[in-house]
């Protein structure tokens, strides 16, 4: 039930023009993160998915989905997001492809 309310709030932001596909595409990453974190229920993973599918950015590191990084570096232990970001710095501009 609570997830449905989050989607409703997001839909209202679209309905009233606070967010739109064109504004999302034109926003820089920091502005998009700021705008989306104002929506209750939108977390880091959701923001990364927005960035990937709405702004079509390749410089997104979805730290919740880093199976590729574990395979690339043959890691056995799960990393915290900051460790994952450090490992993936060499992939800057193409973080999504690396992930």
Secondary structure, DSSP 4 states (H G I P E B T S, - for coil): -HHHHHHHHHHHHHHTTSS-HHHHHHS-HHHHHHHHHTSTT--HHHHHHHHHHTS--S----TT--HHHHHHTT--SPPPHHHHHHHGGGGTT-HHHH-
